[in-house]
Structures are given as C-alpha cells and as structure tokens.
Amino acid sequence: MITRRDVFSAAAAAFAATHISPRALAQPIARTAHILTGFTPGLQDGLARLVAGQMSGYAETIVVETRPGAGGRIAVEAVKSADADGSVMLFAPLGFMMFFPHVYKTLRYHPRDFTPVSTVASTPTLLTVGPRVPADVKTLADFVAWCRANPKQATFGSPGAGTTLHFLGAMLGRTAGFDFLHVSYQGGGAIQDLVKGVIAATVMPIGSSLGLVQSGDLRALATTGPRRSPFVPAVPTVREAGYPSLEDLTWFAFYVPAKTPAPIVDKLNTAIQAALRTDEVKAGMAKLAVEPDAIAMEDFARLIASESDRWKAIVQATGFVPTD
C-alpha cells in the first residue's frame, strides 16, 4: 500500500535526480503558469479561477484558459503535449480520466499521460422535476410511478450524451423498470426547457438548478451524494430513496503532464491545499454550491482506478456503444 511517506521518498529521489535546489523551489516555478479547462465559462471555469486566485507563491501569474471542444478533450490533449515543468496544468472533472476511456472508441491520451495532483471539490447530482410533472409528485418513488404510467412523458435532460449525468438517468430508468428518454443539451439549455415544461426532469449538478429549487419553481427529488447536501438538506439521497447503485459524486481536480518532476508536483499540491484553507475559497465554493474535497495524491490515483472500473461496468450494462 502506498503511503504518504512513500510519496515523499519518491519526491526526494526525483529532487536529487533533477538537480532542483531548495532555493529554486522556494521561488515561483514560472513567471506565468496556465490552467486549462475544457468547457465554456461556467462552474468548472469559475472553480478554477477561485482556487488559482489563492495559489500564492506557485507562479508570479496564473492564467485560467478555457479550451472548449470535443467534450473537453481538446484541453486534455493540450496539457498532455505541454512542457512537463509545472507551467501548464489541467483542471477537469474526474470523468476525463476514469470515464472517457469507456465512452469513446479512441482517445488521443491515456490517464497514465498525467500525474493526478489533487482534487479540490465535489458535488452530487440533483434529480429535478418541473411543471410537466404533476404537483402531487413529491418523491422519487412518486416520480418513478408517474413515469411508468406516462411513458411518453418520461424525459430527462443532461449536458450531453455519453456523460456521467446521462448514464445516471439511464441507470435510474433501467433500475426502476421504465423507459427514461434522454434529451441532450449544451450549457444551461436543459434547465430552461425544464422550467418551460418541455422535458419532465433533469440530471444536473446542484448549482445548475439550486436557485429555482429554492424559489419553488422546480422540485428536487433526490441527490446522488453519500449524504444529504448542505445546500438542499431536505432532499433525500438516492440511497435513502431506495436506489443505492446511483450514488455518485463529481470531483474536480488538477493534473499535470506525467513527466513533471515530483518536487514540482509537490509544490503545486502544497499551493492547492493552502488555497483550499482560505476563507475566500471556502466562501466562493459555497456560492458555487460545491464542497471542498481534497483527496491525498496517493489516494487520488486509487480513486481514479476504482471509479474507472465502476463506470466501465455501468456503461456496459446500459448497452451504450462508444463513439468517436
């Protein structure tokens, strides 16, 4: 079993091999460092900027760049090809590493092309219904019964086909025994159509619909976290609702190219952990409806492996055919 002592021993060996002096590590690693994200401005971009703003000492300037396209893969490929000197890093959901290999026929990268540095936050998914669903549907059990009785209206929206949110909805239908028709959207289109009554439900991160749930315009039926979310404490978890197989969290994390020297990885990790302890980051995460969730480097790698195995089984169970 890998321990934190093993990690620091490896870092010490790499430190000697790369001839980086303690004085050099005490200084910023570069005049400008770049954090790449794979989507247009939104939750991921906002979270990256929040943490970057408090990573004092890592670089003189940290620039967050959005590189949207190909479901986020363009940003991943750019970081893979970047210099392994700590000046370019990826900020992305865990799914880029543990999920994409199971839904795309070919990827121009492999998880081993990156060193996972640290997770920073996590959020459960929220199953939300709108005015298309009768007001007396107040629980997940009620909703399942309504979907079975109204198969042509049993629709849900997500940010895209082949995403973890798509599969969570598909697994609900599969597990509960009804046809849950998926409608793919980009950006906030799913929530807009949910409010209009075009679709019955959405499977989205909590922050996407939190304000509308709090105002009463939408109804939240369940969250996928292992415990109730502090942002919607009255909403039961899927486990409480009888569907433990749907339990899931979306983690957001930092990665660097695989050949980045261990001392630089450790310096980046230290800067991230320091940022997560600041009041500014804690308050900012609360506004984004995500919770701080920093997983140690050695545990992070194991998490990717275990989640990869879990999602591989889920994808195969749905009969989804990988796309290009």
C-alpha positions in Angstrom: 0.0 0.0 0.0 1.3 3.4 -1.0 1.7 5.8 2.0 2.4 9.5 2.2 6.0 8.5 3.3 6.4 6.7 0.0 5.3 9.7 -1.9 7.8 12.0 -0.1 10.6 9.4 -0.6 9.9 9.3 -4.3 9.8 13.1 -4.3 13.2 13.3 -2.6 14.7 10.9 -5.2 13.3 12.9 -8.1 14.5 16.1 -6.4 18.1 14.8 -6.4 17.8 13.5 -10.0 16.5 16.7 -11.4 19.1 18.9 -9.6 16.4 21.4 -8.4 17.7 23.3 -5.4 15.7 24.1 -2.3 16.1 27.8 -3.1 14.6 27.3 -6.6 11.6 25.5 -5.2 11.0 28.4 -2.7 10.6 30.7 -5.7 7.7 30.7 -8.2 8.1 27.9 -10.7 7.5 30.2 -13.6 6.7 33.8 -14.4 3.3 32.7 -15.8 1.5 29.4 -15.2 -1.6 28.3 -17.2 -4.6 26.3 -16.0 -6.6 24.8 -18.9 -10.2 23.9 -18.6 -12.3 22.0 -21.2 -15.6 23.9 -21.2 -17.0 27.3 -21.8 -17.2 29.6 -18.7 -19.4 28.1 -16.0 -18.9 26.0 -12.9 -15.6 24.4 -13.8 -14.1 27.7 -15.1 -15.3 29.6 -12.0 -13.9 27.0 -9.6 -10.5 27.0 -11.4 -10.3 30.8 -11.1 -11.4 30.7 -7.5 -8.6 28.3 -6.5 -6.0 29.9 -8.8 -6.6 33.3 -7.1 -5.3 31.9 -3.8 -2.4 29.8 -5.0 0.2 32.4 -3.9 3.8 31.5 -4.4 3.4 28.9 -7.1 3.9 31.3 -10.0 4.0 35.0 -10.4 0.9 34.9 -12.5 -1.7 32.1 -13.0 -3.9 32.4 -16.1 -7.0 30.2 -16.5 -7.8 29.4 -20.1 -10.9 27.8 -21.5 -10.3 25.4 -24.3 -13.8 24.1 -25.2 -14.4 21.4 -27.8 -14.7 17.7 -28.3 -16.4 17.3 -24.9 -13.4 18.7 -23.1 -10.8 16.6 -24.8 -9.0 19.4 -26.6 -7.9 20.9 -23.3 -6.7 17.4 -22.1 -4.7 16.9 -25.2 -3.1 20.3 -25.0 -1.9 19.6 -21.4 -0.6 16.2 -22.5 1.6 17.9 -25.1 2.8 20.7 -22.8 6.2 21.0 -21.2 6.4 18.9 -18.1 7.7 21.8 -15.9 4.6 22.7 -13.9 3.8 25.7 -16.0 0.7 24.1 -17.6 -1.9 22.1 -15.8 -5.3 20.7 -16.4 -8.3 21.4 -14.2 -11.1 18.9 -15.0 -13.8 16.6 -13.7 -12.5 13.1 -12.7 -14.6 11.7 -15.6 -12.0 12.9 -18.1 -9.7 10.2 -16.8 -11.9 7.4 -15.4 -15.0 7.7 -17.7 -14.0 8.9 -21.2 -11.9 5.8 -21.9 -15.2 3.8 -21.8 -17.4 6.0 -24.0 -15.0 7.0 -26.8 -13.6 4.5 -29.3 -10.3 6.3 -29.5 -8.7 8.9 -27.2 -5.5 10.8 -28.0 -4.5 10.4 -24.4 -4.4 7.9 -21.7 -4.7 8.5 -17.9 -1.1 7.4 -17.5 -0.1 10.5 -19.5 -0.9 12.6 -16.5 0.0 12.9 -12.8 -3.0 13.5 -10.6 -2.2 16.3 -8.2 -5.2 16.9 -6.0 -9.0 17.0 -6.1 -10.3 20.3 -4.8 -14.1 20.0 -4.7 -17.0 17.6 -5.2 -20.7 17.9 -5.9 -23.5 15.4 -6.1 -26.0 15.3 -8.9 -29.6 16.5 -8.4 -32.7 14.9 -9.9 -35.1 17.8 -10.5 -38.6 17.9 -12.0 -40.5 20.8 -13.4 -44.1 21.8 -14.3 -44.6 19.0 -16.8 -44.8 16.6 -13.8 -47.9 16.9 -11.6 -47.5 18.8 -8.3 -48.5 15.7 -6.3 -45.3 14.0 -7.4 -43.1 14.8 -4.4 -40.7 11.9 -4.0 -38.6 9.7 -6.2 -41.0 6.9 -5.7 -43.8 9.1 -6.9 -41.8 10.1 -9.9 -41.0 6.5 -10.9 -44.7 5.6 -10.6 -45.6 8.6 -12.8 -43.0 7.7 -15.4 -44.3 4.1 -15.6 -47.9 5.4 -16.1 -46.8 8.1 -18.6 -44.0 6.6 -20.7 -44.3 9.2 -23.5 -43.7 12.0 -21.0 -40.8 10.3 -19.1 -38.0 12.5 -20.4 -34.8 13.9 -18.8 -32.2 16.4 -19.9 -28.5 16.4 -19.2 -25.4 18.3 -20.5 -24.8 15.8 -23.2 -25.0 12.2 -24.4 -22.2 10.0 -23.1 -21.7 12.0 -19.9 -21.9 10.6 -16.4 -25.1 12.5 -15.9 -26.7 10.9 -19.0 -25.8 7.5 -17.6 -27.1 8.2 -14.1 -30.5 9.0 -15.7 -30.3 5.9 -17.9 -29.5 3.8 -14.9 -32.4 5.1 -12.9 -34.8 4.1 -15.7 -33.1 0.7 -16.1 -33.1 0.0 -12.3 -36.6 1.2 -11.7 -38.0 -0.5 -14.8 -39.2 2.3 -17.1 -38.0 3.9 -20.3 -36.4 7.2 -19.4 -35.8 9.1 -22.6 -32.7 11.2 -22.7 -32.5 14.6 -24.3 -29.1 16.1 -24.8 -28.3 19.8 -24.2 -25.4 22.2 -24.1 -24.9 24.7 -21.4 -28.0 25.6 -19.4 -30.5 24.6 -22.1 -31.8 21.6 -20.1 -32.8 23.8 -17.1 -34.5 26.3 -19.4 -36.6 23.6 -21.0 -37.3 22.0 -17.7 -38.8 25.3 -16.4 -40.9 25.6 -19.7 -42.2 22.1 -19.3 -40.6 20.8 -22.4 -39.0 17.9 -20.5 -40.0 16.2 -17.3 -36.7 16.1 -15.4 -33.0 17.0 -15.4 -30.0 15.2 -14.0 -27.5 18.0 -13.3 -25.1 19.4 -10.7 -26.8 21.0 -7.8 -25.7 24.5 -8.7 -27.5 24.3 -12.1 -31.0 24.5 -10.5 -30.4 25.4 -6.9 -31.9 28.9 -7.1 -35.0 27.6 -9.0 -35.5 24.8 -6.4 -35.2 27.3 -3.5 -37.8 29.6 -5.2 -40.2 26.7 -5.7 -40.2 26.9 -9.5 -38.6 23.4 -9.6 -38.8 20.4 -7.3 -35.7 18.4 -6.3 -36.4 14.7 -5.6 -33.0 13.2 -4.8 -29.3 13.8 -4.7 -26.7 11.3 -5.6 -24.2 12.0 -2.8 -23.4 9.6 0.0 -25.0 12.0 2.5 -27.6 14.8 2.2 -26.2 18.0 0.6 -26.0 21.1 2.9 -27.3 23.1 0.0 -30.6 21.1 -0.1 -30.7 19.4 3.3 -34.4 18.5 3.0 -33.8 16.4 -0.2 -33.1 12.7 0.4 -30.2 10.8 -1.2 -30.8 8.2 -3.8 -29.7 5.6 -1.2 -32.5 6.8 1.1 -34.9 6.7 -1.8 -34.0 3.0 -2.5 -31.5 3.3 -5.3 -28.0 3.0 -3.8 -26.5 2.0 -7.2 -27.0 5.6 -8.4 -24.8 7.1 -5.7 -22.2 9.3 -7.3 -20.1 12.4 -6.9 -18.5 14.7 -9.5 -14.9 15.6 -8.4 -12.9 18.5 -9.9 -9.2 18.1 -9.8 -5.8 19.3 -11.0 -3.4 17.2 -13.3 0.0 17.9 -14.8 1.9 16.0 -17.6 3.2 12.6 -16.4 6.9 13.5 -16.6 6.6 16.6 -14.3 9.3 16.2 -11.6 8.0 15.1 -8.2 9.2 18.2 -6.3 7.2 20.4 -8.7 4.1 18.2 -8.3 4.5 18.5 -4.5 4.9 22.3 -4.7 1.7 22.5 -6.8 -0.1 20.3 -4.3 1.1 22.4 -1.4 -0.2 25.6 -3.1 -3.6 24.0 -3.8 -4.0 22.8 -0.3 -3.1 26.2 1.1 -5.7 27.8 -1.3 -8.4 25.4 -0.1 -7.8 26.5 3.5 -8.5 30.2 2.8 -11.8 31.8 3.7 -12.1 33.2 0.2 -12.1 29.8 -1.4 -14.5 28.3 1.2 -16.9 31.2 0.7 -16.6 31.0 -3.1 -17.3 27.3 -3.2 -20.4 27.8 -1.1 -21.7 30.3 -3.7 -21.0 27.7 -6.5 -22.8 25.0 -4.5 -19.8 22.7 -4.3 -18.0 21.4 -1.2 -14.2 21.4 -0.6 -13.0 17.9 -1.1 -9.2 17.4 -1.2 -8.0 13.8 -1.7 -4.4 13.0 -1.0 -2.2 12.3 -4.0 -1.8 8.6 -3.3 -5.5 8.1 -2.7 -6.4 10.1 -5.7 -4.7 7.7 -8.1 -6.5 4.8 -6.5 -9.8 6.6 -6.7 -9.4 7.0 -10.5 -8.7 3.3 -10.9 -11.7 2.2 -8.7 -14.1 4.7 -10.4 -12.9 3.6 -13.8 -13.8 0.0 -13.1 -17.2 1.1 -11.7 -18.1 3.2 -14.7 -16.9 0.6 -17.2 -19.5 -1.8 -15.7 -22.2 0.9 -15.8 -21.5 1.8 -19.4 -21.5 -1.8 -20.5 -24.8 -2.5 -18.6 -26.6 0.2 -20.5 -25.5 -1.2 -23.9 -24.0 2.2 -24.9 -21.9 2.0 -28.0 -18.7 4.0 -27.7 -18.5 6.9 -30.2 -15.6 8.7 -31.9 
